[in-house]
Amino acid sequence: MYLTNIKVMKRIFKFVEKYFFIIILIAVIIAIIIPNSFNWVMEEFMGINVINVLLGVILFGMGTTLKIEHFVNVFKRPKEILLGVSAQYLLMPLIAFAIASLFSLNEALTVGLVLVGTVPGGTASDVITFLAKGDVALSVSLTAVSTVISPILTPIITLLLIGNTIAFNPVDMFISIVQIVIIPIALGLFLNYKFPDFCEKLKDFLPTLSSIVIAIIVAGVIGVNKEAIISSSLVVIAVIVLQYFIAMLLGFAVGYLSGMKRKQMITIAIELAFQNSGLSTSLAKTHFPALTLATVPGALYSVWQNFAGSILAYVFTKYYNDEE
């Protein structure tokens, strides 16, 4: 009976992992109908932002799935890793800033969109890459490397893009990213190193847990900013969709021009388009508290990238893959 229950749970978790955008859509609907239900996500507990704790849970889970070999891949596959990370921190920020300027977004939405562009790749990219039959090992390594160097690059690039017009402290942002990202990942890595068998069992459940936590974060942001989102929804949705598809197309272009095979091209495109939108939302809440709408682009980007990504994964699998 116990083994049967475990198998049933694994099937449920696998289903949720594959269709995790449904969980996010359900959370969004609840947040719109009952906006106060997720207010606690945007509040503080004992002086700590709840959203930062939730994000730490996701990144701790990510850490338990990583191994040293994911970082060693930098030396084994330098060309692909270098191209992927360079595109991540050069193209995505420029895309975000260009779109914000093109649409003449206000300060808050500009900050939010730029942060979506300057944060590292998200863990969802690994799931989508798997579903799209891309190069999962490359995806995991790109996510790991871009995440580890994010405390340095995210504040610097954000400062270069908006520092002249919107004041913030890049050193404080560096400290926040270390606390929110590096420490949880390091703890997860340590747990995986000491108890690999235990962490291997966790892999069946962690993607689903991450999906649920991301859904809660998204719902919290949308619930608090419901009226503002509704009043500016068309513009916000337009820039989010545009940012996503430009990133996807440029990812393919980078892969194609550098002579990569299809699996790697798919992986670079997905990695570039999929951002750690939860981190962008957290940074917006922590470092731009007066600009409440700055949290909105990250939340909506999370909804869109997971929804569109699931569809694109099906398209890639059916029409744009080869046997390699």
QUICORQUI-V911552 format. One record per pair of residues at least 12 apart in sequence whose C-alpha atoms are under 8 Angstrom apart, sorted by the first residue. I is the first residue (numbers start at 1). GAP is how many residues later the second one is. If there is no record, write none. Layout:
I,GAP + I,GAP
This chain:
10,194 + 10,195 + 13,191 + 13,192 + 13,195 + 14,190 + 14,194 + 16,192 + 17,110 + 17,190 + 17,191 + 17,194 + 18,109 + 18,113 + 19,291 + 20,188 + 20,191 + 20,286 + 21,282 + 21,285 + 21,286 + 21,289 + 22,285 + 23,188 + 23,189 + 23,192 + 24,187 + 24,188 + 24,190 + 24,191 + 24,192 + 24,194 + 24,195 + 24,279 + 25,190 + 25,278 + 27,188 + 27,189 + 27,191 + 27,192 + 28,187 + 28,190 + 28,191 + 28,194 + 30,189 + 31,188 + 31,189 + 31,191 + 31,192 + 32,190 + 32,191 + 32,194 + 34,189 + 35,185 + 35,187 + 35,188 + 35,189 + 35,191 + 36,187 + 36,188 + 37,186 + 38,178 + 38,181 + 38,182 + 38,185 + 38,186 + 39,181 + 39,184 + 39,185 + 40,180 + 41,175 + 41,176 + 41,179 + 41,180 + 42,178 + 42,179 + 42,182 + 42,243 + 49,237 + 51,166 + 51,231 + 52,128 + 52,230 + 53,127 + 54,159 + 54,163 + 55,125 + 55,158 + 55,159 + 55,223 + 55,224 + 55,227 + 56,124 + 56,125 + 56,128 + 57,127 + 57,153 + 58,151 + 58,152 + 58,155 + 59,121 + 59,122 + 59,125 + 59,126 + 59,129 + 60,124 + 60,125 + 60,126 + 60,127 + 60,128 + 61,124 + 61,127 + 61,145 + 61,149 + 62,61 + 62,123 + 62,126 + 63,121 + 63,122 + 63,123 + 63,124 + 63,125 + 63,126 + 63,129 + 64,121 + 64,123 + 64,124 + 64,125 + 64,126 + 64,127 + 64,128 + 64,135 + 65,123 + 65,124 + 65,127 + 65,134 + 65,135 + 65,138 + 66,78 + 66,122 + 66,123 + 66,126 + 67,122 + 67,125 + 67,126 + 70,67 + 70,70 + 70,71 + 70,74 + 71,70 + 71,73 + 71,74 + 73,68 + 74,67 + 80,58 + 81,57 + 81,60 + 81,61 + 83,171 + 84,58 + 84,184 + 84,187 + 84,188 + 85,57 + 85,60 + 85,61 + 87,164 + 87,167 + 87,185 + 88,30 + 88,32 + 88,33 + 88,58 + 88,183 + 88,184 + 89,28 + 89,29 + 89,31 + 89,64 + 89,68 + 91,156 + 92,25 + 92,26 + 92,155 + 92,180 + 92,181 + 93,21 + 93,22 + 93,23 + 93,24 + 93,25 + 93,64 + 94,23 + 95,22 + 95,148 + 95,151 + 95,152 + 96,17 + 96,18 + 96,20 + 96,21 + 96,147 + 97,13 + 97,16 + 97,17 + 97,64 + 99,140 + 99,144 + 100,13 + 100,14 + 100,139 + 103,136 + 107,59 + 107,184 + 108,183 + 108,184 + 108,185 + 108,186 + 109,184 + 109,185 + 109,187 + 109,188 + 110,184 + 111,51 + 111,173 + 111,183 + 112,168 + 112,169 + 112,172 + 112,181 + 112,182 + 112,183 + 112,184 + 112,185 + 112,186 + 113,127 + 113,181 + 113,184 + 113,185 + 114,44 + 114,47 + 115,39 + 115,43 + 115,165 + 115,166 + 115,168 + 115,169 + 115,183 + 116,159 + 116,160 + 116,161 + 116,164 + 116,181 + 116,182 + 116,185 + 117,158 + 118,35 + 118,36 + 118,39 + 118,40 + 119,31 + 119,35 + 119,156 + 119,157 + 119,158 + 119,160 + 119,161 + 120,23 + 120,26 + 120,27 + 120,30 + 120,34 + 120,155 + 120,156 + 121,21 + 121,22 + 121,25 + 121,26 + 121,150 + 121,151 + 121,152 + 121,153 + 121,154 + 121,155 + 122,21 + 122,149 + 122,152 + 122,153 + 122,154 + 122,155 + 123,17 + 123,20 + 123,153 + 124,150 + 124,182 + 125,14 + 125,18 + 125,145 + 125,146 + 125,149 + 125,150 + 126,13 + 126,14 + 126,17 + 126,145 + 128,142 + 128,181 + 128,182 + 128,185 + 129,137 + 129,138 + 129,141 + 129,184 + 131,179 + 131,182 + 131,183 + 131,186 + 132,134 + 132,180 + 132,181 + 132,182 + 132,183 + 132,184 + 132,185 + 133,130 + 133,180 + 133,183 + 133,184 + 133,188 + 134,128 + 134,129 + 134,130 + 134,132 + 134,133 + 135,128 + 135,129 + 135,131 + 135,132 + 136,131 + 138,126 + 138,129 + 139,128 + 139,129 + 139,132 + 142,129 + 143,128 + 147,34 + 148,33 + 148,34 + 150,27 + 151,22 + 151,23 + 151,24 + 151,26 + 151,27 + 152,22 + 154,20 + 155,15 + 155,16 + 155,18 + 155,19 + 156,14 + 168,119 + 168,120 + 169,118 + 173,110 + 173,114 + 176,107 + 214,64 + 214,88 + 217,61 + 217,82 + 218,60 + 218,81 + 218,82 + 218,84 + 218,85 + 219,80 + 221,74 + 221,75 + 221,78 + 222,74 + 222,77 + 225,67 + 225,68 + 225,71 + 228,65 + 229,67 + 236,61 + 237,63 + 240,57 + 240,60 + 240,61 + 240,64 + 241,60 + 241,63 + 244,29 + 244,30 + 244,61 + 245,28 + 247,22 + 247,25 + 247,26 + 248,21 + 248,22 + 248,24 + 248,25 + 249,20 + 250,19 + 251,14 + 251,15 + 251,17 + 251,18 + 251,19 + 251,20 + 251,21 + 251,22 + 252,13 + 252,14 + 252,16 + 252,17 + 254,14 + 255,13 + 255,14 + 262,58 + 262,59 + 262,60 + 263,58 + 263,59 + 263,61 + 266,50 + 270,39 + 273,32 + 274,31 + 275,27 + 277,21 + 277,22 + 277,24 + 277,25 + 278,20 + 278,21 + 278,24 + 280,15 + 280,18 + 281,13 + 281,14 + 281,15 + 281,16 + 281,17 + 281,18 + 282,13
